[in-house]
């Protein structure tokens, strides 16, 4: 409709014909139901012919005001709407037009008794808050303006409300809003007095001047960005707000490391990189939440993006069991990231680890731990280990140390060695530990921590035997032949990050300890050792087959040989002395070692990366393996270990009969169990012997002083009865949760 002039009235005929008439000629009833001119609002009682669209010229105003009848107004009762440039007049609600959820605290909505809004609190200067009540206004004209009136005094513009228009349907849902502007400089109560139409509201807001949360330290992440590897985070911290401040950390992934960050669903300070993260980027985000009431402040503290996630690289060994020929990598080129992270620690009964110095187990590590690289025997079988060989892959991702702040998991090169930060944060220069360690077992057991890894055992026919290719890589890799090593698989199918193997053959009652400077314990049954070790608490148990097998995999892939004595040393294989004080390897720490005399001595020992007498000195019970004559049954759940049964065990093939014969070949699969004992010797093929029996049998491993050549990492005696115990038979404590 065109604007109404002071002298003319443009009318729209309901038949669609427009016409204009002078106002002087518009009289009550002259134009029938089309136009009514009067100083008071016509009603259906005075003008029964009023219909939707009827025009009323209000002559009580100067100039006259044009109104149109809307039969849908006032809940369908009809009403006049002022025409101003074609738009309906603003809403003019009465208190009865309002409803609130939750209900108003009190009041009737009049000027003398306004509706009372639930009081609110705003913590920080410049903060904002909405009313607790949602207001519902009904029966309004679509498009009508909503014009609030702020009657507040001495509060600035804090309670000014946004306008708007009535949506389709005539119902308006809204909340009152408060904005602290200008920013308050002291705690204060502000009272808002607001009006809409003939309805009045009162709202008190307590403005606090609590400092906003601000970043104090950003979140940091560390670790190798390969699928299957674990990243660790150091949570960021915040200042300001109301104490106490709590922190929660989550992990996010992005395609480009800059945008599109989405939650992975993992929370906490560690994250295992998934296969789906390949070629993507990761970060940790710590959310700080203070204790401001009623509305806490929050602040996100994201870390920097990780490097692009890559696929892990594996260490590989090829061996032909027909020709006893190897395909080896030089020590400098072997991927030993898993091996270098094997480390001694003190482990409490609750599973809390404190690391020992890498080169001297009688000392606690400092903020840094040296990563031991591969060293090789200067003379096969009988020699000692020479200098470590600088590993190219291990050093490739480690920059030279420079002064600064480092966080857990970061690696550097300092003093010619690779170091890993084991503190949450440090500015210290990498150095050996100096504080004395207590190795007596009084408060913690001396254990060796082994990180999760995955393996793949390829086989192909080679004459009457097999060509083997062994692959080992860090973390979780499943598919393409790879599987997580069973020692890291929990009973529920999920993965554990570490397993812990006793640094020494079992000490204490029935071998339930791993302490230095005391005799290893012998002459107990497997069941007695099982009970004693598990009695230490949740997660504790005696050495299981799969944990021993994990050590076998690590040794043969690092030293690239199936004959452990040839590359790790003879150790204690002669002399018939089965019990000696533990801790002979302490001065070597996490480094492999060999001490051997031809006639045998109490000081003879072998150590593989901190696992003293991995083989030799005394046999070690292996749990989780039972044999029915030659048929092998394995179980990976210590809670289900039992003797002389296949219940809860998995059939795992059959071994050849052996009465001390040397093993020539091993089965396909992860187990590394013998498959042939034909044509081998103590210096060819595995160099380790096998004994078997009939009926239900149990297993012991490694060999014993006095056995000589048959001793080694693959040496197995599967001829023992579960009731057996002897002076040359020990155990070893383990922990896994």
C-alpha positions in Angstrom: 0.0 0.0 0.0 1.3 3.5 -0.8 1.8 6.0 2.0 -1.3 7.7 3.2 -1.4 11.4 2.5 -2.9 14.1 4.8 -5.7 14.8 2.3 -6.2 11.5 0.5 -7.0 8.0 1.5 -5.9 5.2 -0.8 -8.2 2.2 -0.4 -7.9 -1.3 -1.6 -11.2 -2.8 -2.6 -11.5 -6.4 -1.6 -12.3 -7.1 -5.2 -8.8 -5.9 -6.1 -9.8 -2.5 -7.4 -7.8 0.5 -6.0 -9.4 3.9 -5.6 -8.7 7.0 -3.6 -11.2 9.3 -1.9 -10.7 12.6 0.0 -10.8 12.2 3.7 -13.5 14.9 3.8 -15.9 12.6 2.0 -15.2 9.6 4.2 -18.1 9.3 6.6 -19.3 6.5 8.8 -21.1 4.1 6.6 -20.6 6.0 3.4 -18.3 3.4 2.0 -20.1 0.5 3.7 -17.9 -2.0 5.5 -14.8 -0.8 3.6 -14.0 2.3 5.7 -15.1 3.6 9.1 -14.3 7.0 10.4 -14.6 7.7 14.1 -12.8 9.1 17.1 -13.3 5.9 19.1 -12.4 2.3 18.1 -15.3 0.6 16.3 -16.3 -2.8 17.7 -18.2 -5.7 16.4 -21.0 -4.7 18.7 -21.2 -1.2 17.1 -20.4 -2.3 13.6 -21.4 -6.0 13.0 -20.2 -5.7 9.4 -16.5 -5.3 10.3 -14.5 -8.0 8.5 -10.9 -8.8 8.0 -9.4 -5.8 6.1 -11.9 -3.2 7.2 -10.3 0.2 7.5 -10.8 2.5 10.5 -9.7 6.1 10.3 -8.9 7.3 13.8 -9.9 10.9 13.8 -9.0 11.4 17.4 -5.4 11.9 16.3 -3.9 14.6 14.1 -3.3 13.8 11.4 -5.8 10.9 11.4 -4.3 7.4 11.9 -5.3 4.6 9.6 -6.0 1.1 11.2 -6.9 -2.2 9.7 -9.0 -4.9 11.3 -7.1 -8.2 11.8 -9.5 -11.0 12.6 -6.6 -13.2 13.9 -5.4 -10.8 16.5 -5.9 -11.3 20.2 -6.2 -15.0 20.0 -8.8 -14.9 17.2 -11.0 -12.3 18.8 -9.9 -9.7 16.3 -8.4 -6.3 16.7 -7.2 -3.1 15.0 -3.7 -2.8 13.8 -2.2 0.6 13.1 -0.9 1.0 9.5 2.4 2.9 9.4 4.2 2.7 6.1 2.5 -0.7 5.6 3.8 -2.3 8.8 1.8 -3.4 11.9 2.1 -1.3 15.0 4.5 -2.5 17.8 3.4 -5.1 20.2 1.7 -3.8 23.3 1.4 -6.9 25.6 -0.3 -7.0 28.9 1.1 -9.1 31.8 -1.4 -11.8 31.0 0.1 -12.3 27.6 3.4 -13.6 29.2 4.4 -17.0 30.5 7.8 -17.9 32.0 9.7 -21.2 32.4 10.8 -21.6 35.1 8.2 -19.5 36.8 8.9 -15.9 37.8 10.2 -15.6 41.3 7.3 -13.3 42.1 5.3 -10.4 40.8 2.2 -9.7 38.7 3.9 -7.8 35.9 2.6 -4.4 36.7 4.7 -1.3 37.2 4.0 -1.4 41.0 4.6 -5.2 41.2 6.9 -6.2 38.3 7.7 -9.8 37.4 10.9 -10.8 39.3 13.5 -12.6 37.2 15.8 -15.1 39.0 19.0 -13.2 40.1 22.1 -14.0 38.1 25.9 -13.7 38.6 28.5 -12.8 36.1 32.1 -13.6 37.0 34.4 -11.6 34.8 34.4 -8.0 33.6 32.8 -7.6 30.2 30.8 -10.8 30.8 27.3 -11.6 29.7 24.4 -13.7 30.9 20.9 -14.5 29.9 17.9 -14.7 32.2 17.1 -18.1 33.8 13.5 -17.6 32.7 12.5 -18.1 29.1 9.6 -15.7 28.3 6.8 -16.7 26.0 4.6 -14.0 24.5 1.5 -15.2 22.7 -1.3 -13.7 20.5 0.8 -11.2 18.7 0.6 -9.9 15.2 3.2 -11.4 12.8 5.8 -8.8 11.9 5.0 -6.5 14.8 8.0 -4.7 16.3 9.2 -5.8 19.7 10.4 -2.6 21.3 11.8 -2.9 24.8 12.0 0.1 27.2 14.9 0.2 29.6 13.8 2.0 32.7 17.0 1.1 34.6 18.8 3.8 36.5 22.6 4.1 37.0 23.5 0.9 35.2 24.7 2.2 31.8 23.5 0.1 28.9 23.9 -3.2 30.6 20.2 -4.2 30.3 19.5 -2.9 26.8 17.5 -5.6 24.9 17.7 -6.4 21.3 14.6 -5.6 19.3 13.0 -7.8 16.6 9.7 -8.7 15.1 7.0 -11.2 15.9 7.6 -14.4 13.9 4.9 -16.3 12.0 2.4 -17.8 14.3 2.4 -14.8 16.7 4.4 -16.5 19.5 7.6 -15.0 20.7 10.2 -17.0 22.9 13.0 -14.9 24.3 15.3 -14.5 27.3 16.5 -11.2 28.8 20.2 -10.5 28.3 22.8 -8.6 30.3 26.2 -7.4 29.1 28.7 -5.7 31.3 29.5 -2.6 29.3 31.6 -0.7 30.1 33.6 -3.3 32.0 33.1 -3.1 35.8 36.1 -2.5 37.9 34.7 -3.7 41.2 32.1 -6.2 42.4 28.6 -4.6 42.2 24.9 -5.4 42.0 23.0 -4.0 39.0 19.2 -3.8 38.9 17.5 -3.9 35.5 14.0 -2.4 35.2 12.5 -3.4 31.8 9.2 -2.8 30.1 7.4 -4.2 27.1 4.0 -2.8 26.4 2.3 -2.6 29.8 4.3 -5.4 31.3 7.2 -4.7 33.7 10.2 -6.8 34.7 12.9 -6.5 37.4 16.2 -8.4 37.3 19.2 -8.1 39.6 22.6 -9.2 38.3 25.6 -9.5 40.6 28.7 -8.5 38.6 31.9 -9.9 39.9 35.4 -8.8 38.9 37.1 -12.2 38.8 40.0 -12.2 36.4 39.4 -14.1 33.3 41.2 -17.4 32.8 44.5 -16.8 30.9 47.1 -19.2 29.6 50.0 -19.8 31.9 51.6 -22.7 30.0 50.5 -24.3 26.8 49.9 -28.0 26.4 52.9 -29.9 25.1 53.1 -33.3 23.3 56.0 -35.7 22.8 56.6 -39.0 21.1 57.3 -40.5 17.7 54.4 -39.8 15.2 54.1 -43.2 13.7 51.0 -45.4 13.6 50.9 -47.6 16.7 53.2 -45.3 18.7 52.1 -43.5 21.8 52.1 -39.8 22.2 52.2 -38.2 25.6 51.0 -34.8 26.7 51.9 -32.4 29.4 48.8 -30.6 30.3 48.7 -26.8 29.9 47.9 -24.6 32.9 46.0 -21.4 33.4 45.9 -18.4 35.7 43.1 -16.2 36.9 39.6 -17.3 37.6 38.5 -18.8 40.9 40.5 -21.6 42.5 40.7 -24.5 42.3 41.2 -24.9 38.6 40.8 -28.4 37.1 42.2 -29.7 33.8 41.1 -32.2 31.3 43.0 -33.2 28.2 41.6 -34.6 24.9 43.2 -35.5 21.6 42.3 -34.1 18.2 43.2 -34.9 14.6 43.5 -32.7 11.5 44.1 -33.3 7.8 46.5 -30.4 7.4 47.7 -29.6 11.0 46.1 -26.1 10.9 42.4 -26.3 10.4 39.5 -28.7 10.8 40.5 -30.2 14.2 38.1 -32.9 15.3 38.0 -34.9 18.5 39.5 -38.4 18.3 37.4 -39.6 21.3 40.5 -40.2 23.4 41.0 -38.3 26.6 43.9 -38.3 29.1 47.6 -37.6 28.8 48.5 -40.4 26.3 47.2 -41.3 22.9 48.0 -44.4 20.8 48.2 -43.3 17.2 45.7 -45.2 15.1 46.0 -46.6 11.6 43.4 -44.0 10.4 45.7 -41.2 11.6 48.2 -42.0 8.8 49.3 -38.9 6.9 47.3 -36.7 9.4 48.3 -34.5 12.3 47.6 -34.7 16.0 47.4 -32.3 18.9 46.3 -32.4 22.6 43.9 -29.8 24.0 43.7 -29.2 27.7 40.6 -27.5 29.0 41.0 -25.5 32.2 37.8 -25.1 34.3 37.7 -22.8 37.3 35.4 -22.8 40.3 33.5 -19.6 39.6 29.8 -20.0 40.7 27.3 -20.3 39.3 28.9 -20.4 35.9 32.5 -21.7 35.7 35.0 -20.2 33.3 36.7 -22.4 30.8 39.7 -22.0 28.6 41.2 -24.3 26.0 44.9 -24.7 25.8 45.9 -26.5 22.6 49.3 -27.9 21.9 51.2 -27.2 18.7 50.5 -29.7 15.9 52.5 -32.9 15.7 54.5 -33.8 12.7 52.6 -35.7 10.0 51.9 -39.3 11.1 53.9 -41.8 9.1 53.9 -45.6 9.0 56.4 -47.3 11.3 59.5 -49.0 9.9 60.3 -52.5 11.0 63.5 -54.3 11.8 63.8 -57.5 9.6 65.8 -60.7 9.8 65.9 -63.4 7.1 67.0 -66.9 8.0 67.0 -70.1 5.8 66.5 -73.2 8.0 67.6 -75.4 5.2 71.0 -73.8 4.6 71.4 -71.8 7.9 72.1 -68.7 5.9 71.1 -65.3 7.1 70.0 -62.0 5.5 71.1 -59.4 8.0 71.1 -55.6 8.4 74.3 -53.9 9.7 73.9 -52.8 13.3 73.9 -49.1 12.3 70.9 -49.7 10.0 68.7 -51.8 12.3 65.4 -50.3 13.4 65.9 -50.6 17.2 63.4 -48.1 18.4 61.6 -50.7 20.5 64.8 -52.3 21.7 66.4 -49.0 22.8 63.3 -48.2 24.9 63.7 -51.4 27.0 64.7 -50.1 30.4 65.1 -51.1 34.0 62.9 -49.5 36.7 61.7 -49.9 40.2 58.1 -51.0 40.2 55.8 -50.7 43.2 53.1 -53.2 44.0 50.6 -50.7 42.6 52.5 -50.6 39.3 54.2 -47.2 39.6 57.6 -47.1 37.8 60.7 -45.1 38.6 63.5 -45.5 36.1 67.0 -46.5 36.9 70.0 -45.0 35.2 70.7 -46.6 31.8 74.3 -47.4 32.6 74.3 -48.1 36.3 71.3 -49.7 37.9 72.4 -48.7 41.4 71.5 -45.1 40.5 68.1 -43.5 39.8 67.8 -41.8 36.5 67.6 -38.1 36.4 65.4 -36.0 34.1 67.0 -37.8 31.1 67.6 -41.4 30.2 70.2 -42.5 27.7 69.0 -44.8 25.0 71.4 -47.7 24.6 72.3 -48.6 21.0 73.3 -52.0 19.8 76.7 -53.3 20.9 78.1 -56.6 19.7 80.4 -59.3 21.1 84.1 -58.9 20.2 84.3 -62.7 20.2 81.4 -65.0 19.5 80.1 -67.0 22.5 82.8 -66.0 24.9 83.6 -62.4 24.4 82.4 -59.1 26.0 80.5 -56.4 24.3 82.3 -53.6 22.5 81.3 -50.0 21.9 77.7 -49.2 20.9 77.2 -48.7 17.2 75.6 -45.3 16.4 72.1 -46.2 15.0 71.1 -44.1 12.0 67.4 -44.4 12.4 67.4 -43.8 16.1 69.4 -40.6 15.7 67.6 -39.3 12.6 64.7 -37.8 14.7 66.9 -36.6 17.6 68.3 -33.0 17.2 71.4 -31.8 19.0 70.6 -30.7 22.6 70.4 -27.0 23.1 69.4 -25.0 26.2 65.7 -24.8 26.6 62.7 -26.5 28.0 62.0 -30.2 27.1 59.0 -32.4 27.9 58.5 -36.1 28.4 59.3 -38.2 25.4 61.5 -35.7 23.5 64.8 -37.0 22.3 68.1 -35.2 21.7 71.7 -36.0 21.0 74.2 -34.9 23.7 77.7 -36.1 24.4 77.5 -38.5 21.5 74.5 -40.4 22.8 70.7 -40.3 22.2 68.8 -39.2 25.3 65.1 -39.2 26.1 63.4 -36.8 28.5 61.6 -38.8 31.2 60.5 -35.8 33.3 57.3 -34.0 32.7 59.4 -30.9 31.9 63.1 -30.0 32.3 65.7 -27.5 31.4 68.5 -29.7 32.6 71.4 -30.9 30.5 71.2 -34.6 29.7 73.3 -36.5 32.2 73.5 -39.8 34.1 71.6 -40.1 37.4 73.4 -39.7 40.7 70.9 -40.5 43.4 71.3 -44.0 44.9 68.6 -46.5 44.1 67.2 -49.1 46.6 67.3 -52.4 44.9 66.4 -54.6 47.9 62.8 -55.1 47.0 61.6 -53.5 50.2 59.4 -51.0 48.5 59.6 -51.8 44.8 60.8 -54.7 42.6 63.6 -54.3 40.0 61.8 -54.8 36.7 62.5 -54.3 33.0 59.9 -52.3 31.1 59.2 -53.4 27.5 57.0 -51.2 25.2 54.3 -52.6 23.0 55.4 -53.9 19.6 53.9 -55.8 16.6 55.4 -58.7 14.7 55.1 -60.5 11.4 56.6 -63.9 10.7 56.8 -64.8 7.0 57.6 -68.3 5.9 58.2 -70.0 2.6 59.4 -73.5 1.6 63.1 -74.0 1.6 64.1 -77.5 0.7 62.7 -79.7 3.5 62.6 -76.7 5.8 61.5 -73.1 5.8 62.8 -69.7 4.8 61.9 -67.3 7.6 61.6 -63.5 7.6 61.0 -61.9 11.0 59.6 -58.4 11.2 59.2 -56.3 14.4 57.9 -52.8 14.6 56.9 -50.5 17.5 53.4 -50.0 18.7 50.2 -51.4 17.1 50.3 -52.6 13.6 47.5 -55.0 12.5 47.1 -56.3 8.9 49.4 -57.1 6.1 50.7 -60.0 8.1 51.3 -58.0 11.3 49.8 -58.6 14.7 50.3 -57.0 18.1 52.5 -59.4 20.1 50.3 -61.5 22.3 52.0 -60.4 25.5 50.5 -57.0 25.0 46.9 -58.2 24.4 44.6 -58.0 27.5 42.0 -60.6 28.2 39.3 -58.2 26.8 41.2 -57.9 23.5 42.5 -54.3 24.1 46.2 -53.5 24.2 48.5 -52.7 27.1 51.3 -50.2 26.5 54.0 -52.0 28.5 54.9 -55.4 30.1 57.4 -55.7 32.9 59.7 -58.7 33.3 61.9 -59.2 36.4 65.4 -58.0 36.0 66.6 -61.1 37.9 65.6 -64.6 38.3 63.0 -64.8 41.0 64.0 -64.0 44.6 62.1 -64.2 47.9 59.4 -66.7 48.8 58.9 -69.1 45.9 60.4 -66.5 43.5 57.8 -63.8 44.1 60.4 -61.0 44.1 63.0 -59.4 41.9 65.6 -57.9 44.2 69.3 -57.3 43.8 72.1 -58.7 46.1 70.1 -61.8 47.2 70.2 -65.4 46.0 67.8 -66.5 43.3 65.1 -68.8 44.6 65.0 -72.4 43.4 63.3 -75.7 44.2 59.6 -74.8 44.0 56.8 -76.1 41.8 55.4 -74.1 39.0 52.1 -73.8 40.9 53.9 -72.6 44.0 55.7 -69.9 42.0 52.4 -69.0 40.4 50.6 -68.5 43.7 53.5 -66.6 45.2 53.9 -64.1 42.4 50.2 -63.4 41.9 49.9 -62.9 45.7 51.8 -59.6 45.2 48.7 -58.0 43.9 46.7 -57.2 40.7 48.8 -57.5 37.6 51.6 -59.6 39.2 52.3 -63.1 38.0 55.2 -65.4 37.2 56.9 -65.5 33.8 54.5 -66.6 31.1 55.3 -68.2 27.8 54.3 -65.1 25.7 56.5 -62.8 27.8 59.4 -65.1 27.3 58.6 -65.2 23.6 58.6 -61.4 23.5 62.2 -61.4 24.7 63.0 -64.1 22.1 61.6 -61.9 19.3 63.5 -58.8 20.6 66.8 -60.6 20.8 66.8 -62.3 17.4 65.7 -59.2 15.6 68.2 -56.9 17.3 71.1 -59.4 17.1 70.0 -60.9 13.8 70.7 -64.5 14.8 68.7 -67.5 16.0 71.7 -68.7 18.0 71.6 -66.5 21.1 74.8 -67.7 22.6 76.7 -66.8 19.4 75.7 -63.2 19.6 74.8 -62.5 23.2 77.3 -64.9 24.8 77.4 -68.2 26.6 76.8 -66.7 30.0 76.4 -69.2 32.9 76.3 -72.6 31.2 79.0 -74.6 33.0 79.9 -75.3 36.6 76.7 -76.8 38.1 76.1 -73.8 40.4 72.5 -72.7 40.2 72.1 -70.2 43.0 74.2 -67.0 43.2 73.5 -63.4 44.3 71.5 -61.4 41.8 72.6 -58.1 40.4 75.8 -59.1 38.6 74.7 -57.0 35.7 73.9 -53.9 37.6 77.0 -52.1 36.4 75.8 -52.6 32.8 72.3 -51.2 33.4 70.2 -51.4 30.3 73.1 -52.6 28.2 73.4 -56.2 27.1 76.3 -58.1 28.8 78.1 -61.4 28.9 80.5 -62.8 31.5 81.7 -66.3 30.8 84.5 -68.6 32.0 85.2 -71.9 30.5 85.2 -73.8 33.8 82.2 -71.8 35.1 82.2 -69.3 37.9 79.7 -67.7 40.2 80.3 -64.4 38.4 79.2 -65.8 35.0 76.0 -64.3 33.7 74.3 -63.1 30.5 72.0 -60.1 30.3 69.8 -59.0 27.5 69.0 -55.3 27.9 68.7 -55.5 31.6 67.1 -59.0 31.8 69.8 -60.8 33.8 70.3 -64.6 33.0 67.6 -64.5 30.4 69.0 -68.0 29.9 71.5 -70.0 31.9 72.3 -70.3 35.6 69.0 -72.0 36.4 66.0 -73.1 34.4 63.0 -70.8 34.6 59.4 -71.9 34.9 57.2 -70.8 32.0 53.5 -70.5 32.8 50.6 -70.3 30.4 51.9 -73.4 28.4 50.9 -77.0 28.9 51.7 -80.0 26.8 49.8 -83.3 26.3 52.8 -85.3 25.2 53.8 -83.3 22.1 50.6 -81.2 21.7 51.1 -77.6 22.8 48.4 -75.5 24.5 48.9 -71.8 25.3 47.0 -69.3 27.4 47.5 -65.6 27.6 45.4 -64.9 30.7 47.3 -65.4 34.0 43.9 -65.7 35.8 43.2 -68.9 33.9 46.6 -70.5 34.2 46.5 -74.1 35.6 48.5 -77.3 35.3 47.7 -80.4 33.3 44.8 -79.1 31.4 43.7 -77.7 28.0 40.7 -75.9 29.4 40.9 -72.1 28.6 44.1 -72.9 26.6 44.5 -72.6 22.8 45.9 -75.6 20.8 49.1 -74.3 19.2 50.5 -77.2 17.2 52.8 -80.0 18.1 56.6 -80.1 18.7 58.9 -82.9 17.5 60.0 -85.4 20.1 63.4 -84.5 21.6 65.7 -85.9 24.2 68.2 -83.1 24.3 68.4 -82.8 20.5 69.3 -79.5 18.9 66.6 -77.5 17.2 67.0 -76.9 13.5 63.8 -75.1 12.5 60.8 -73.4 14.2 57.1 -73.3 13.5 55.3 -70.7 11.4 53.5 -68.2 13.5 54.6 -66.0 16.4 55.3 -68.9 18.8 58.9 -69.8 17.7 58.3 -73.3 18.9 60.6 -76.0 17.4 59.4 -77.8 14.3 62.6 -79.9 13.6 65.4 -81.4 15.6 67.3 -83.0 12.7 70.8 -82.2 11.7 71.6 -79.3 14.1 74.4 -78.8 16.6 75.3 -76.4 19.4 76.9 -74.0 16.9 74.5 -74.4 13.9 70.9 -73.3 13.4 69.4 -72.3 16.7 72.2 -74.0 18.8 69.6 -74.7 21.5 68.2 -78.1 22.6 64.7 -79.6 23.2 63.5 -82.2 25.7 60.0 -83.7 25.5 58.0 -86.3 27.4 54.7 -88.1 27.4 51.4 -87.3 29.2 50.7 -83.9 30.7 53.9 -81.9 30.8 54.9 -78.3 31.8 57.6 -76.1 30.5 60.8 -74.5 31.6 63.2 -72.5 29.5 66.7 -71.2 29.0 68.8 -74.1 30.3 71.0 -74.4 33.4 74.6 -74.2 34.4 76.2 -77.5 33.6 74.2 -78.1 30.4 76.8 -76.3 28.2 76.0 -75.9 24.5 72.2 -76.7 24.6 71.6 -73.5 26.8 70.1 -70.5 25.0 67.1 -68.3 24.4 65.2 -71.0 22.5 66.2 -73.9 24.8 63.1 -75.7 26.1 62.5 -78.5 28.5 59.0 -79.8 27.9 59.5 -83.0 29.8 58.7 -81.8 33.3 55.8 -82.9 35.5 53.8 -80.2 37.2 54.7 -81.6 40.5 58.4 -81.2 39.8 60.9 -79.0 41.6 64.7 -79.0 41.6 67.8 -77.2 42.8 68.4 -76.0 39.3 64.9 -74.6 38.7 64.0 -71.0 39.4 61.3 -68.6 38.2 60.9 -64.9 37.3 58.4 -62.3 38.4 56.3 -60.3 35.8 53.7 -57.6 35.8 51.1 -56.5 33.2 47.8 -54.7 33.5 
